């Protein structure tokens, strides 16, 4: 990667952020088998690609949670 493009990942899960820094977690050993996601490759990209950044964002600010959980008020909508 040349780092020309920028990707900012906004995550509300501290465990995922810690995993992305360390690159390994025994609790996630099932992911490759069950979800067909290569976490080793993903962790390598997060560590070595100069254009990818991961940042903590509070749960209330996550638009994905808002759209998938369906627990919101008319004011939030």
Backbone torsions as a table, in degrees:
resi	resn	phi	psi	omega
1	UNK	NA	139.8	179.2
2	UNK	-92.4	-10.7	178.4
3	UNK	76.4	16.3	-179.1
4	UNK	-70.7	-37.6	177.4
5	UNK	-91.7	155.6	179.8
6	UNK	-120.6	135.4	176.6
7	UNK	-128.4	120.4	177.9
8	UNK	-108.9	117.7	178.9
9	UNK	-98.5	120.8	178.9
10	UNK	-101.5	114.9	-173.4
11	UNK	-123.1	138.8	179.4
12	UNK	-105.2	9.9	-177.7
13	UNK	-114.4	112.0	-179.3
14	UNK	-60.2	-35.9	-179.0
15	UNK	-63.0	-38.9	178.7
16	UNK	-66.9	-40.3	178.6
17	UNK	-65.0	-43.5	178.1
18	UNK	-63.1	-41.1	178.5
19	UNK	-61.6	-42.4	-176.9
20	UNK	-65.2	-29.6	176.9
21	UNK	-76.1	-45.5	-178.9
22	UNK	-77.0	-40.5	179.4
23	UNK	90.6	-2.3	-178.6
24	UNK	-146.3	145.4	174.0
25	UNK	-157.0	126.1	177.8
26	UNK	-64.5	-30.5	-179.5
27	UNK	-68.0	-18.9	-178.0
28	UNK	-105.2	15.7	-176.4
29	UNK	-66.4	-19.2	-179.9
30	UNK	-81.5	-14.8	-170.3
31	UNK	-60.8	-44.3	-178.8
32	UNK	-61.2	-40.2	-178.2
33	UNK	-74.8	-45.1	-172.8
34	UNK	-84.8	-45.0	-174.1
35	UNK	-102.3	-5.9	179.8
36	UNK	59.2	41.2	177.8
37	UNK	-115.5	128.6	179.5
38	UNK	-86.5	94.0	-176.5
39	UNK	-68.2	-29.4	178.0
40	UNK	-62.8	-45.1	178.1
41	UNK	-63.7	-43.0	-178.9
42	UNK	-63.2	-44.8	178.4
43	UNK	-62.8	-39.4	178.1
44	UNK	-62.4	-43.9	178.2
45	UNK	-61.4	-43.6	-179.0
46	UNK	-64.1	-36.5	-178.8
47	UNK	-78.6	-40.3	-167.8
48	UNK	-101.6	-21.5	-178.1
49	UNK	-81.6	119.5	-177.1
50	UNK	-69.8	-9.7	-178.2
51	UNK	-99.9	2.1	-178.4
52	UNK	-111.7	128.7	-179.7
53	UNK	-129.5	146.0	175.5
54	UNK	-122.8	136.3	-173.9
55	UNK	-139.8	144.4	177.3
56	UNK	-77.8	138.2	173.9
57	UNK	-138.1	140.6	-178.3
58	UNK	-63.2	152.5	-177.7
59	UNK	-58.7	-38.1	-179.4
60	UNK	-64.2	-21.7	-179.0
61	UNK	-94.2	-2.5	-179.1
62	UNK	-81.5	113.1	179.5
63	UNK	-69.1	-32.0	-179.6
64	UNK	-63.4	-42.9	177.8
65	UNK	-62.7	-40.7	-179.6
66	UNK	-61.1	-41.2	-176.2
67	UNK	-81.1	-24.7	-175.6
68	UNK	-98.5	-28.1	-174.5
69	UNK	-85.3	-28.0	176.3
70	UNK	70.3	16.9	178.2
71	UNK	-108.8	83.1	-178.9
72	UNK	-145.3	161.0	179.9
73	UNK	-98.0	169.8	178.0
74	UNK	-62.1	-34.7	179.4
75	UNK	-65.9	-41.9	178.4
76	UNK	-64.9	-37.3	-178.8
77	UNK	-64.5	NA	NA
